[in-house]
Amino acid sequence: MSTKKLNLPLPGDLHRAVFAEARDRGVPATRLVRSILKEWLDERARAREAEELRRFAREHAGTELDLIPELESAAAAELARTARDEAR
């Protein structure tokens, strides 16, 4: 894997917090920040995929693309749960 550098100016309090956390974990600050960024980006990718699935389900519910009628109630429950979560 090719490694690229990123210059990331941080406010002093955030800089101190990152280095304190890295020290507490016994890892270099660079590794800590890299792992945090990776986790966040992975979570964002999962959230985008989930939203795309919800969009597809909403658009195609009841059509020929809605191939498993037995799961419609589960999909409706998930959509209702998502709507409640987004309303909070």
Sequence and secondary structure as in RCSB ss.txt:
>XXXX:A:sequence
MSTKKLNLPLPGDLHRAVFAEARDRGVPATRLVRSILKEWLDERARAREAEELRRFAREHAGTELDLIPELESAA
AAELARTARDEAR
>XXXX:A:secstr
           HHHHHHHHHHHHHHTS HHHHHHHHHHHHHHHHHHHHHHHHHHHHHHHHTTSTT   GGGHHHH
HHHHHHHHHHHH 
